[in-house]
């Protein structure tokens, strides 16, 4: 697959990226190299290879979802720059 400078400029326009002539030429070369590499990968024989999400075998690395006691409220509010007796105080997000 070949990539022209016009293709690069079209993609840049869709992404709303302004390219200088120098950038367009450089990206045409670089993206062309990427596409040629992908074409090489398409030639690899993957017959009999099961799809996988990771290159090495993974087991469940997540901790069990168990209920545990929380930190005391005064500890959690201890470093808050603004707070009241039970909550963090933050500036309003939406105006009037």
N, CA, C and O atoms as a MOPAC input file, in Angstrom:
PM7 MOZYME 1SCF
protein

 N      0.85700 1    -1.17600 1     0.00000 1
 C      0.00000 1     0.00000 1     0.00000 1
 C      0.89700 1     1.23100 1     0.00000 1
 O      1.83400 1     1.34000 1     0.79100 1
 N      0.59000 1     2.14200 1    -0.89600 1
 C      1.35600 1     3.38800 1    -0.94600 1
 C      0.53300 1     4.50800 1    -0.34600 1
 O     -0.69800 1     4.49900 1    -0.37700 1
 N      1.24000 1     5.45500 1     0.19000 1
 C      0.60800 1     6.58800 1     0.84700 1
 C      1.12300 1     7.85000 1     0.18000 1
 O      2.33000 1     8.06600 1     0.07800 1
 N      0.19800 1     8.67800 1    -0.27000 1
 C      0.60700 1     9.92300 1    -0.92000 1
 C      0.52800 1    11.08400 1     0.06200 1
 O     -0.10500 1    10.99300 1     1.11400 1
 N      1.17700 1    12.16100 1    -0.30400 1
 C      1.10600 1    13.36400 1     0.52100 1
 C     -0.33800 1    13.86700 1     0.60300 1
 O     -0.74600 1    14.42200 1     1.62400 1
 N     -1.09900 1    13.67500 1    -0.45600 1
 C     -2.51000 1    14.08600 1    -0.45200 1
 C     -3.29000 1    13.27900 1     0.58900 1
 O     -4.16800 1    13.82000 1     1.26200 1
 N     -2.97100 1    11.97800 1     0.72600 1
 C     -3.61800 1    11.15200 1     1.74800 1
 C     -3.31400 1    11.68400 1     3.14300 1
 O     -4.20300 1    11.79100 1     3.98800 1
 N     -2.04400 1    12.01600 1     3.37300 1
 C     -1.64100 1    12.53800 1     4.68100 1
 C     -2.34300 1    13.85900 1     4.96200 1
 O     -2.81500 1    14.08700 1     6.07600 1
 N     -2.41300 1    14.71400 1     3.97800 1
 C     -3.08200 1    16.01000 1     4.16400 1
 C     -4.58400 1    15.82700 1     4.42900 1
 O     -5.17400 1    16.56600 1     5.21700 1
 N     -5.19100 1    14.84000 1     3.76700 1
 C     -6.61500 1    14.57900 1     3.98500 1
 C     -6.86300 1    14.11000 1     5.42100 1
 O     -7.79300 1    14.57800 1     6.07800 1
 N     -6.02600 1    13.18200 1     5.90600 1
 C     -6.16500 1    12.69900 1     7.28000 1
 C     -5.92000 1    13.83800 1     8.26300 1
 O     -6.63100 1    13.96500 1     9.25900 1
 N     -4.92200 1    14.66000 1     7.98500 1
 C     -4.63700 1    15.80600 1     8.85600 1
 C     -5.82000 1    16.76600 1     8.87900 1
 O     -6.16300 1    17.29900 1     9.93400 1
 N     -6.44200 1    16.98900 1     7.73600 1
 C     -7.60700 1    17.88100 1     7.69100 1
 C     -8.76400 1    17.29600 1     8.49600 1
 O     -9.45600 1    18.02700 1     9.20500 1
 N     -8.97800 1    15.98500 1     8.39300 1
 C    -10.04000 1    15.34700 1     9.16800 1
 C     -9.77700 1    15.45900 1    10.66700 1
 O    -10.71000 1    15.57600 1    11.46200 1
 N     -8.50000 1    15.42400 1    11.04500 1
 C     -8.12300 1    15.54500 1    12.44700 1
 C     -7.97200 1    17.01000 1    12.86100 1
 O     -7.64800 1    17.31400 1    14.00900 1
 N     -8.21300 1    17.90800 1    11.90700 1
 C     -8.07900 1    19.34800 1    12.14100 1
 C     -6.67000 1    19.71100 1    12.61700 1
 O     -6.48400 1    20.45000 1    13.58400 1
 N     -5.68500 1    19.15800 1    11.89500 1
 C     -4.27500 1    19.43500 1    12.17200 1
 C     -3.70700 1    20.18000 1    10.97900 1
 O     -3.80300 1    19.71500 1     9.84300 1
 N     -3.12000 1    21.32600 1    11.23700 1
 C     -2.45400 1    22.08200 1    10.17800 1
 C     -1.03300 1    21.55800 1    10.01800 1
 O     -0.27500 1    21.48200 1    10.98500 1
 N     -0.68000 1    21.19900 1     8.78600 1
 C      0.65600 1    20.68600 1     8.50900 1
 C      1.40900 1    21.63800 1     7.59800 1
 O      0.86300 1    22.15300 1     6.62300 1
 N      2.65900 1    21.86200 1     7.93000 1
 C      3.52800 1    22.59700 1     7.01200 1
 C      3.91600 1    21.63900 1     5.89100 1
 O      3.70600 1    20.43100 1     6.00400 1
 N      4.48000 1    22.17000 1     4.81500 1
 C      4.91700 1    21.31400 1     3.71400 1
 C      5.97500 1    20.31800 1     4.19900 1
 O      5.98400 1    19.15700 1     3.78900 1
 N      6.86600 1    20.79000 1     5.07600 1
 C      7.91400 1    19.93200 1     5.61600 1
 C      7.32300 1    18.80700 1     6.46200 1
 O      7.74900 1    17.65800 1     6.35000 1
 N      6.34100 1    19.13300 1     7.31300 1
 C      5.69500 1    18.11600 1     8.15000 1
 C      4.95900 1    17.09100 1     7.29900 1
 O      5.02200 1    15.89200 1     7.56900 1
 N      4.25800 1    17.56500 1     6.26700 1
 C      3.49900 1    16.65000 1     5.41100 1
 C      4.43400 1    15.67200 1     4.70600 1
 O      4.12800 1    14.48500 1     4.59400 1
 N      5.55800 1    16.16500 1     4.23700 1
 C      6.51800 1    15.29100 1     3.56500 1
 C      7.11200 1    14.27500 1     4.54500 1
 O      7.22200 1    13.09200 1     4.22200 1
 N      7.49400 1    14.73200 1     5.73600 1
 C      8.07200 1    13.85400 1     6.74700 1
 C      7.06200 1    12.79100 1     7.18700 1
 O      7.40900 1    11.61600 1     7.31100 1
 N      5.81400 1    13.20300 1     7.42200 1
 C      4.79100 1    12.25700 1     7.86400 1
 C      4.40800 1    11.27200 1     6.76700 1
 O      4.06700 1    10.12500 1     7.05800 1
 N      4.45900 1    11.69900 1     5.52900 1
 C      4.17900 1    10.78500 1     4.42100 1
 C      5.18500 1     9.64500 1     4.42900 1
 O      4.82200 1     8.48200 1     4.25800 1
 N      6.45600 1     9.98800 1     4.62900 1
 C      7.50000 1     8.96000 1     4.69300 1
 C      7.31200 1     8.06200 1     5.91300 1
 O      7.34900 1     6.83700 1     5.79300 1
 N      7.11400 1     8.66000 1     7.07600 1
 C      6.99000 1     7.87900 1     8.30400 1
 C      5.76200 1     6.97700 1     8.30000 1
 O      5.85000 1     5.80500 1     8.66500 1
 N      4.62300 1     7.51400 1     7.89100 1
 C      3.40700 1     6.69300 1     7.85800 1
 C      3.50400 1     5.60200 1     6.79400 1
 O      2.96800 1     4.50800 1     6.97400 1
 N      4.17700 1     5.89300 1     5.70000 1
 C      4.41600 1     4.87200 1     4.68000 1
 C      5.23600 1     3.72300 1     5.24400 1
 O      4.96800 1     2.55700 1     4.95200 1
 N      6.25100 1     4.05900 1     6.06300 1
 C      7.06400 1     3.02400 1     6.70600 1
 C      6.21200 1     2.16300 1     7.64200 1
 O      6.36800 1     0.94300 1     7.68400 1
 N      5.33000 1     2.79000 1     8.37600 1
 C      4.44500 1     2.04900 1     9.28400 1
 C      3.54900 1     1.10300 1     8.49300 1
 O      3.38200 1    -0.05700 1     8.87000 1
 N      2.97800 1     1.58900 1     7.41300 1
 C      2.09800 1     0.73800 1     6.60200 1
 C      2.85300 1    -0.43700 1     5.98000 1
 O      2.31500 1    -1.54100 1     5.89000 1
 N      4.08900 1    -0.20700 1     5.55300 1
 C      4.88900 1    -1.31000 1     5.00200 1
 C      5.18300 1    -2.35000 1     6.08400 1
 O      5.19000 1    -3.54900 1     5.80400 1
 N      5.42400 1    -1.90600 1     7.30100 1
 C      5.66300 1    -2.84600 1     8.39300 1
 C      4.40900 1    -3.67600 1     8.67200 1
 O      4.49700 1    -4.88200 1     8.90300 1
 N      3.25300 1    -3.03200 1     8.65100 1
 C      1.99100 1    -3.75400 1     8.87200 1
 C      1.77600 1    -4.77900 1     7.76800 1
 O      1.28300 1    -5.87600 1     8.02800 1
 N      2.14000 1    -4.43200 1     6.53900 1
 C      2.02900 1    -5.40100 1     5.44100 1
 C      2.92300 1    -6.61500 1     5.69800 1
 O      2.54400 1    -7.74200 1     5.38100 1
 N      4.10600 1    -6.38900 1     6.27100 1
 C      4.98500 1    -7.51300 1     6.61000 1
 C      4.32800 1    -8.41300 1     7.65300 1
 O      4.42100 1    -9.63800 1     7.56500 1
 N      3.67500 1    -7.81900 1     8.62600 1
 C      3.00800 1    -8.60900 1     9.66300 1
 C      1.88400 1    -9.45300 1     9.07900 1
 O      1.61600 1   -10.54800 1     9.57300 1
 N      1.23200 1    -8.96400 1     8.04700 1
 C      0.14100 1    -9.70800 1     7.42100 1
 C      0.64700 1   -10.98500 1     6.75000 1
 O     -0.13200 1   -11.90700 1     6.50500 1
 N      1.95200 1   -11.04400 1     6.45200 1
 C      2.52600 1   -12.21300 1     5.79200 1
 C      2.86900 1   -13.34100 1     6.77200 1
 O      3.16600 1   -14.45600 1     6.34300 1
 N      2.83400 1   -13.07000 1     8.06100 1
 C      3.19900 1   -14.07100 1     9.06500 1
 C      2.12000 1   -15.15500 1     9.12300 1
 O      0.92600 1   -14.85800 1     9.14300 1
 N      2.55900 1   -16.41200 1     9.15000 1
 C      1.63800 1   -17.54200 1     9.23500 1
 C      1.14900 1   -17.68100 1    10.67900 1
 O      1.93200 1   -17.97600 1    11.58200 1
 N     -0.13100 1   -17.46800 1    10.88200 1
 C     -0.70400 1   -17.56600 1    12.22900 1
 C     -1.68600 1   -18.73700 1    12.32900 1
 O     -2.50700 1   -18.79200 1    13.24500 1
 N     -1.59600 1   -19.64600 1    11.40200 1
 C     -2.45900 1   -20.82400 1    11.41700 1
 C     -2.21300 1   -21.61000 1    12.69600 1
 O     -1.07400 1   -21.96300 1    13.00200 1
 N     -3.27400 1   -21.88500 1    13.44200 1
 C     -3.17200 1   -22.66000 1    14.66800 1
 C     -2.78600 1   -21.84800 1    15.89600 1
 O     -2.65400 1   -22.40900 1    16.98300 1
 N     -2.60700 1   -20.56000 1    15.74800 1
 C     -2.25800 1   -19.71500 1    16.89400 1
 C     -3.54400 1   -19.14300 1    17.47400 1
 O     -4.30500 1   -18.46500 1    16.78300 1
 N     -3.77500 1   -19.42600 1    18.74600 1
 C     -4.97800 1   -18.92100 1    19.39000 1
 C     -4.85900 1   -17.42000 1    19.63800 1
 O     -3.78100 1   -16.93300 1    19.97700 1
 N     -5.95700 1   -16.68300 1    19.47100 1
 C     -5.92000 1   -15.25300 1    19.78300 1
 C     -5.60600 1   -15.05000 1    21.26100 1
 O     -6.00300 1   -15.84900 1    22.10900 1
 N     -4.89100 1   -13.97300 1    21.55200 1
 C     -4.55200 1   -13.69100 1    22.94100 1
 C     -4.55800 1   -12.19000 1    23.18600 1
 O     -4.37700 1   -11.39000 1    22.26800 1
 N     -4.76900 1   -11.83300 1    24.43600 1
 C     -4.78300 1   -10.43000 1    24.81000 1
 C     -3.42200 1    -9.97100 1    25.30400 1
 O     -3.14000 1    -8.77200 1    25.29800 1
 N     -2.55900 1   -10.91100 1    25.73900 1
 C     -1.23300 1   -10.59300 1    26.25700 1
 C     -0.21300 1   -11.52500 1    25.62800 1
 O     -0.54700 1   -12.63600 1    25.21500 1
 N      1.01400 1   -11.07700 1    25.55800 1
 C      2.07000 1   -11.88700 1    24.96300 1
 C      2.47600 1   -13.04900 1    25.86100 1
 O      2.99600 1   -14.05400 1    25.37600 1
 N      2.24400 1   -12.92300 1    27.15300 1
 C      2.55700 1   -14.00500 1    28.08100 1
 C      1.28500 1   -14.40200 1    28.81800 1
 O      0.32700 1   -13.63300 1    28.88700 1
 N      1.28800 1   -15.60500 1    29.36400 1
 C      0.11200 1   -16.10500 1    30.07200 1
 C     -0.17700 1   -15.23200 1    31.29500 1
 O      0.72800 1   -14.93200 1    32.07300 1
 N     -1.40700 1   -14.83500 1    31.46000 1
 C     -1.82400 1   -14.00800 1    32.58400 1
 C     -2.87800 1   -14.74400 1    33.39200 1
 O     -3.69200 1   -15.48600 1    32.84100 1
 N     -2.85700 1   -14.53500 1    34.70000 1
 C     -3.91300 1   -15.01800 1    35.56700 1
 C     -4.59700 1   -13.80400 1    36.15800 1
 O     -4.09900 1   -12.68500 1    36.02900 1
 N     -5.71000 1   -14.00700 1    36.79300 1
 C     -6.43600 1   -12.88600 1    37.36700 1
 C     -5.54500 1   -12.17400 1    38.37700 1
 O     -5.20100 1   -12.73400 1    39.41700 1
 N     -5.17800 1   -10.94200 1    38.06500 1
 C     -4.28600 1   -10.17500 1    38.93600 1
 C     -5.06500 1    -9.18900 1    39.79600 1
 O     -4.47400 1    -8.37100 1    40.50200 1
 N     -6.38100 1    -9.26500 1    39.73600 1
 C     -7.20900 1    -8.35500 1    40.50400 1
 C     -7.45500 1    -8.92400 1    41.90100 1
 O     -7.57800 1   -10.13600 1    42.07500 1
 N     -7.52500 1    -8.05500 1    42.86700 1
 C     -7.81900 1    -8.47900 1    44.24000 1
 C     -9.29800 1    -8.81500 1    44.36100 1
 O    -10.12300 1    -8.31700 1    43.59600 1
 N     -9.62000 1    -9.65000 1    45.31400 1
 C    -11.02400 1    -9.95500 1    45.56800 1
 C    -11.74000 1    -8.69300 1    46.02700 1
 O    -11.17100 1    -7.86300 1    46.73600 1
 N    -12.97600 1    -8.56300 1    45.61800 1
 C    -13.78700 1    -7.40900 1    46.00000 1
 C    -14.42600 1    -7.68900 1    47.35000 1
 O    -15.50700 1    -8.27400 1    47.43200 1
 N    -13.74800 1    -7.26700 1    48.40000 1
 C    -14.25100 1    -7.51900 1    49.75100 1
 C    -14.52900 1    -6.20300 1    50.45800 1
 O    -13.85900 1    -5.19800 1    50.22200 1
 N    -15.51400 1    -6.22800 1    51.31800 1
 C    -15.86900 1    -5.04500 1    52.10000 1
 C    -14.91900 1    -4.94100 1    53.27600 1
 O    -14.74600 1    -5.89300 1    54.03600 1
 N    -14.30700 1    -3.77700 1    53.42000 1
 C    -13.39100 1    -3.53300 1    54.52800 1
 C    -13.75000 1    -2.20300 1    55.17200 1
 O    -14.34300 1    -1.34400 1    54.52000 1
 N    -13.40500 1    -2.02100 1    56.42800 1
 C    -13.72100 1    -0.76000 1    57.08200 1
 C    -12.96100 1     0.39000 1    56.42900 1
 O    -11.82900 1     0.22700 1    55.97300 1
 N    -13.59500 1     1.53600 1    56.39300 1
 C    -12.99700 1     2.72900 1    55.80100 1
 C    -12.15600 1     3.45800 1    56.83400 1
 O    -12.20700 1     3.14100 1    58.02200 1
 N    -11.38500 1     4.43400 1    56.38100 1
 C    -10.63300 1     5.28900 1    57.29400 1
 C    -11.62300 1     6.18500 1    58.04700 1
 O    -12.69600 1     6.49300 1    57.52700 1
 N    -11.27800 1     6.59200 1    59.23600 1
 C    -12.15400 1     7.51900 1    59.96300 1
 C    -12.29400 1     8.83900 1    59.19400 1
 O    -11.35900 1     9.27700 1    58.52300 1
 N    -13.45500 1     9.45700 1    59.29800 1
 C    -13.76200 1    10.67400 1    58.56500 1
 C    -12.73800 1    11.77800 1    58.84200 1
 O    -12.30400 1    12.45700 1    57.91200 1
 N    -12.34600 1    11.96800 1    60.10400 1
 C    -11.41900 1    13.04800 1    60.43000 1
 C    -10.04700 1    12.82200 1    59.79300 1
 O     -9.36400 1    13.78600 1    59.44600 1
 N     -9.63800 1    11.56600 1    59.63400 1
 C     -8.37700 1    11.27100 1    58.96000 1
 C     -8.48600 1    11.61100 1    57.47100 1
 O     -7.58000 1    12.21500 1    56.89900 1
 N     -9.58700 1    11.22300 1    56.85900 1
 C     -9.77900 1    11.47000 1    55.43400 1
 C     -9.88300 1    12.96800 1    55.12500 1
 O     -9.42600 1    13.41000 1    54.07100 1
 N    -10.46300 1    13.73300 1    56.00700 1
 C    -10.60600 1    15.17500 1    55.79300 1
 C     -9.38300 1    15.95800 1    56.27600 1
 O     -9.32400 1    17.17400 1    56.09800 1
 N     -8.41400 1    15.28200 1    56.88000 1
 C     -7.28100 1    15.93700 1    57.50600 1
 C     -6.46700 1    16.83300 1    56.59300 1
 O     -5.98700 1    17.87500 1    57.03900 1
 N     -6.29400 1    16.47000 1    55.33800 1
 C     -5.46800 1    17.26000 1    54.41900 1
 C     -6.28600 1    18.11900 1    53.47100 1
 O     -5.72500 1    18.75600 1    52.58000 1
 N     -7.57900 1    18.14900 1    53.64200 1
 C     -8.42900 1    18.93400 1    52.73600 1
 C     -8.19000 1    20.42000 1    52.96800 1
 O     -8.18100 1    20.86600 1    54.11600 1
 N     -7.99700 1    21.19500 1    51.90600 1
 C     -7.79000 1    22.62700 1    52.09000 1
 C     -9.03600 1    23.33900 1    52.61200 1
 O     -8.93200 1    24.32800 1    53.33800 1
 N    -10.21900 1    22.83200 1    52.24100 1
 C    -11.47500 1    23.40300 1    52.73100 1
 C    -12.40700 1    22.25600 1    53.06100 1
 O    -12.55000 1    21.31800 1    52.27800 1
 N    -13.03200 1    22.33100 1    54.20400 1
 C    -13.94100 1    21.26300 1    54.63200 1
 C    -14.89200 1    21.82200 1    55.67100 1
 O    -14.66600 1    22.89700 1    56.22700 1
 N    -15.95500 1    21.08300 1    55.92600 1
 C    -16.82000 1    21.40000 1    57.06300 1
 C    -16.73100 1    20.19900 1    58.00900 1
 O    -15.73000 1    19.48300 1    57.99200 1
 N    -17.73200 1    19.97100 1    58.81500 1
 C    -17.65700 1    18.87700 1    59.79400 1
 C    -17.65300 1    17.48400 1    59.16600 1
 O    -17.14700 1    16.53200 1    59.75900 1
 N    -18.22800 1    17.36800 1    57.94500 1
 C    -18.34300 1    16.02600 1    57.38600 1
 C    -18.01500 1    15.90600 1    55.90500 1
 O    -18.04000 1    14.80000 1    55.36400 1
 N    -17.70500 1    17.02000 1    55.22800 1
 C    -17.51000 1    16.95100 1    53.77800 1
 C    -16.34400 1    17.82200 1    53.32300 1
 O    -15.94100 1    18.76100 1    54.00900 1
 N    -15.81000 1    17.48400 1    52.14500 1
 C    -14.89100 1    18.37700 1    51.45300 1
 C    -15.70400 1    19.55200 1    50.93700 1
 O    -16.85800 1    19.38000 1    50.54300 1
 N    -15.13300 1    20.71400 1    50.93400 1
 C    -15.78400 1    21.90200 1    50.37300 1
 C    -15.03300 1    22.25000 1    49.08900 1
 O    -13.81900 1    22.45100 1    49.11100 1
 N    -15.74200 1    22.32000 1    47.99400 1
 C    -15.11600 1    22.62200 1    46.70500 1
 C    -15.85300 1    23.79500 1    46.07400 1
 O    -17.01400 1    24.04500 1    46.39900 1
 N    -15.18800 1    24.51900 1    45.17400 1
 C    -15.87400 1    25.61500 1    44.47500 1
 C    -17.00300 1    25.05700 1    43.61400 1
 O    -16.92700 1    23.91700 1    43.15400 1
 N    -18.03800 1    25.84500 1    43.39500 1
 C    -19.13200 1    25.35800 1    42.52200 1
 C    -18.62500 1    25.14900 1    41.10000 1
 O    -17.80300 1    25.91500 1    40.59700 1
 N    -19.13100 1    24.10000 1    40.46600 1
 C    -18.72100 1    23.77900 1    39.11600 1
 C    -19.58500 1    24.52300 1    38.09900 1
 O    -19.08000 1    25.00900 1    37.08700 1
 N    -20.83800 1    24.60800 1    38.36000 1
 C    -21.75800 1    25.28000 1    37.45500 1
 C    -22.09600 1    26.66000 1    38.01000 1
 O    -22.34700 1    26.82000 1    39.20400 1
 N    -22.09700 1    27.65400 1    37.12300 1
 C    -22.41500 1    29.00800 1    37.55000 1
 C    -23.92200 1    29.19700 1    37.73000 1
 O    -24.72000 1    28.30500 1    37.44400 1
 N    -24.28000 1    30.38000 1    38.21000 1
 C    -25.69900 1    30.70200 1    38.42100 1
 C    -26.45300 1    30.86300 1    37.13300 1
 O    -27.65300 1    31.13400 1    37.15000 1

